[in-house]
């Protein structure tokens, strides 16, 4: 009986943690100023939230059947979420979406400093 109560408590805690992170990601999507900030909020929070809920499914169902599907879902999530976020940010940059003021793409900043060095030498 105690194992069932402990299992239910762990499942409840994981679902609450997952729901919290998903809610924070949703608020970040709605409230942050540009695509890069929104992307960061949603990719990090959604990954943690969904992984927690998948883990709750694993704890509830055990290591076979639906529990195994939950573990595969976690692996898939951790492989695809960062890759998708990276591709979206690169696409936004290539489309010309600006950063916030005083924020620069690293290579752009390096290229500008090299140009300044070249013009000073002349």
C-alpha positions as CSV (number, residue, x, y, z in Angstrom):
1,X,0.0,0.0,0.0
2,X,2.8,2.4,0.8
3,X,4.4,1.9,-2.6
4,X,1.2,2.8,-4.4
5,X,0.9,6.0,-2.3
6,X,4.5,6.9,-3.0
7,X,4.1,6.2,-6.7
8,X,0.9,8.4,-6.8
9,X,2.8,11.2,-5.0
10,X,5.7,11.0,-7.5
11,X,3.3,11.0,-10.5
12,X,1.4,13.9,-9.1
13,X,4.6,15.9,-8.4
14,X,5.9,15.3,-11.9
15,X,2.7,16.3,-13.5
16,X,2.6,19.5,-11.4
17,X,6.2,20.3,-12.3
18,X,5.6,19.6,-16.0
19,X,2.4,21.7,-16.0
20,X,4.3,24.6,-14.3
21,X,7.0,24.6,-16.9
22,X,4.6,24.4,-19.8
23,X,2.6,27.3,-18.3
24,X,5.8,29.3,-18.0
25,X,6.7,28.5,-21.6
26,X,3.3,29.7,-22.7
27,X,3.6,33.0,-20.8
28,X,7.1,33.5,-22.3
29,X,5.6,32.9,-25.8
30,X,2.9,35.5,-25.1
31,X,4.9,38.1,-23.3
32,X,8.5,38.2,-24.6
33,X,9.5,40.9,-27.2
34,X,11.0,39.0,-30.1
35,X,11.3,35.7,-31.8
36,X,14.6,34.8,-30.2
37,X,13.4,35.4,-26.6
38,X,10.2,33.6,-27.3
39,X,12.0,30.7,-28.9
40,X,14.3,30.4,-25.8
41,X,11.4,30.4,-23.4
42,X,9.3,27.9,-25.3
43,X,12.0,25.5,-26.2
44,X,13.5,25.2,-22.7
45,X,10.3,25.3,-20.7
46,X,8.4,23.0,-23.1
47,X,11.2,20.5,-23.1
48,X,11.4,20.4,-19.3
49,X,7.6,20.3,-19.0
50,X,6.9,17.6,-21.5
51,X,9.8,15.5,-20.2
52,X,8.4,15.7,-16.7
53,X,5.0,14.6,-17.9
54,X,6.5,11.8,-20.0
55,X,8.5,10.7,-16.9
56,X,5.2,10.7,-14.9
57,X,3.8,8.3,-17.5
58,X,6.8,6.1,-17.1
59,X,6.5,6.0,-13.3
60,X,2.8,5.3,-13.5
61,X,2.9,2.6,-16.2
62,X,6.2,1.0,-15.4
63,X,8.9,-0.2,-17.8
64,X,6.8,-2.0,-20.3
65,X,4.2,-0.9,-22.8
66,X,3.1,2.7,-22.3
67,X,6.0,3.3,-19.9
68,X,8.5,2.4,-22.6
69,X,6.8,4.7,-25.0
70,X,7.2,7.5,-22.5
71,X,10.9,6.9,-22.3
72,X,11.2,6.9,-26.1
73,X,9.2,10.2,-26.1
74,X,11.7,11.7,-23.7
75,X,14.7,10.7,-25.9
76,X,12.9,11.9,-29.0
77,X,12.1,15.2,-27.3
78,X,15.7,15.8,-26.2
79,X,17.0,15.1,-29.7
80,X,14.5,17.2,-31.6
81,X,13.7,20.2,-29.5
82,X,17.2,21.8,-29.5
83,X,17.7,21.0,-33.2
84,X,14.4,22.6,-34.0
85,X,15.1,25.7,-31.9
86,X,18.5,26.1,-33.6
87,X,17.0,25.9,-37.1
88,X,14.3,28.3,-36.3
89,X,16.8,30.9,-34.9
90,X,19.0,30.5,-37.9
91,X,16.1,30.9,-40.2
92,X,14.9,34.0,-38.4
93,X,18.4,35.5,-38.6
94,X,18.7,34.8,-42.3
95,X,15.3,36.4,-42.9
96,X,16.6,39.5,-41.3
97,X,14.8,39.5,-38.0
98,X,16.7,41.9,-35.8
99,X,17.9,41.2,-32.2
100,X,17.2,43.5,-29.4
101,X,19.3,46.7,-29.3
102,X,23.0,46.1,-28.4
103,X,22.8,42.4,-29.2
104,X,24.7,41.1,-32.1
105,X,25.2,37.8,-33.9
106,X,28.8,36.7,-32.9
107,X,30.2,36.5,-36.4
108,X,28.8,39.9,-37.4
109,X,30.5,41.4,-34.4
110,X,33.8,39.7,-35.3
111,X,33.5,40.9,-38.9
112,X,32.9,44.4,-37.9
113,X,35.9,44.5,-35.5
114,X,38.1,43.1,-38.3
115,X,36.9,45.8,-40.7
116,X,37.6,48.5,-38.1
117,X,41.1,47.0,-37.6
118,X,41.7,47.1,-41.4
119,X,40.6,50.7,-41.8
120,X,42.7,51.8,-38.9
121,X,45.8,50.3,-40.5
122,X,45.4,52.4,-43.7
